[in-house]
Amino acid sequence: MENGNPVAKRKILVTSALPYANSSIHLGHLMEVIQTDIWVRLQKMRGHDCVYVCADDAHGTAIMLSAQAGGITPEEHIDRINREHQADFADFHIDFDNYHSTHSPENQKFSELIFQRLDANGHINRRRITQLFDPEKQMFLADRFIKGRCPKCKAEDQYGDNCESCGSTYSPSDLIDPQSTISGATPVEKESEHLFFALPAFTEFLKKWTRSGTLQSQVANKLDEWLESGLQEWDISRDAPYFGFEIPGHPGKFFYVWLDAPIGYMASFQNLCERSEYDFDDYWKPGSEAELYHFIGKDIVNFHTLFWPAMLKSAEFRTPTAVYVHGFLTVGGKKMSKSRGTFINARTYLDHLNPEYLRYYLAAKMSDGVDDLDLNFEDFVQRVNSDLVGKVVNIASRCAGFINKGFDGQLSAAVTEHALLQEFQDSNETIASLYENREYSKAIREIMALADRANQFINDKQPWVLAKQNPASTEVQDICSTGINLFRLLVIYLKPVLPAMATDAESFLQVPPMQWQDLDSVLTDCAIGKFKPLMTRVEMDKVKAVVEDTRAEVDKLQGPATEAPLALQNGPALGSEIEFPDFAKVDLRIVRIISAEQIDGADKLLKLQLDLGEDETGTAVQRTVFSGIKSAYKPQDLVGKYTVMVANLKPRQMKFGLSQGMILAAGPGGKDIWLLEPDSGAKPGMKVT
């Protein structure tokens, strides 16, 4: 029941993208599974039948080569990685209902079945192609296993499909002095027959499907570009030697890893069905009333929103209800990179820090968009300590002592602050809706606003003053009982994000596992336990230990990192400080946005023309700045707004032109970047001090 009304129970199947079984889980993987896990936990708390499955992506040449290098079989290699992955996810409280592997009987069965249906429906074509071949290893080479000199700029050590130096794209056969990265041999050209999925036949279907509400508008817009430029047939076969499933009727040919990877979702669910009462067809047959959701990163959109739905359509299975796409995780404002020492593994983090710190921090910054999310460690420390320790846990720690000492742990027999408690309970649907729509950062802001309200209530009532006068005062009991109830409601709201802290809170409150419907009730005339710290402060030395261990891991694997290990976004090295005279050199000025323009080829930038008022001679001063504010505002909505500018920043020549400064804005990022309105009293050129 919610607000007195029965809630229809939903049948939901949820997946995250499959981690590749060739390396450890890192923070980028964790961002995705944490986002998914929060969503799943919400559904389960609200009483829905929500199943969360995943698996290791366990096929491909890279896994075969890693096993050979380690002197073990591919099966031994992927089994070891699978155990490691499951342990890391479990320690971050990711609650899979089933975690499987694509190298499984279930996946082989569905891969063969889908291929046979595609073939029978005329959607598999066969033709001979020419590829580069390693004569020593006797194997065809994927682009990433070929290096040479760029045919355009002549840069050394470039991969077979694009140049990292000049950005050119080309065919591997165009490389100058190509070499196999596997053996060092010079590749030769060789013909082979390959099998292709007839993706262009599904163009009209995909045009409708991608605009049916299954995708975010940003993703659908990107797919429009591919659909309008013309889809190409998809090569779904690879030649032996290859670790994977051999294609029925085609000896020496194997399914390309990206054909059977998404089928792994079906296989993992089938594996669960074999051990439970779930029925596979209830979720995967055409017209199923069950909901199916995929959470993925933006780098694998084409596989999940073009190839996958087209394959399902031909093979007579249902298509996803929605595919939710997220951006990348950056660290200190930069893309995760092994050479910079910012490729932080899950286990390295777990060796030093509470996993729920990261769960909370990421949730506090996540939105429903595809923009990248940055992990800034100084912000990480401040946000966790301020919000979780300083606000939420602080409520319980302030009130529990008075209840335990003065009233034998017994809460008041009746509620006295009805309006305040009702205010907290009335946020139920708002917060649930924000979680449902993956607007986690907004949900967290709502919850923290309530936490501020609770702390203000306690500050205003000052039970410590009353307790000095009379430790057994019923007024003290009522105030602190209200505080404990406000804390309980906050924990229910946070439980999808902080399941371990919620479990500890349930033990302290002496209540069974809390569900969303428990928001409608309060605790009265019952006992609580002794309070124990539910969350301790993040210590900077432990954050630094994560950084140092990450750097050491990189150095061990590939030599000293070429760049500083973890720099703060637009700032100094982690933990360093600047003197006030240095800060005082920054000239901050109010500016009015005169115009804002889209920039061709820029995903995040807008070109802004800014009004800085007049100089000492009365001459109007204007500046042009390129700003990454596109995610939050349409260009036309910026005109007339005010913001703050670093007016004495040295101009910077960018790809799109000269940027003559930097604008500042507040907010967690993404869609939430806040500027000053025209009626705020700000005037162009005013100095900010």
Disulfide bonds with the S-S distance in Angstrom:
none
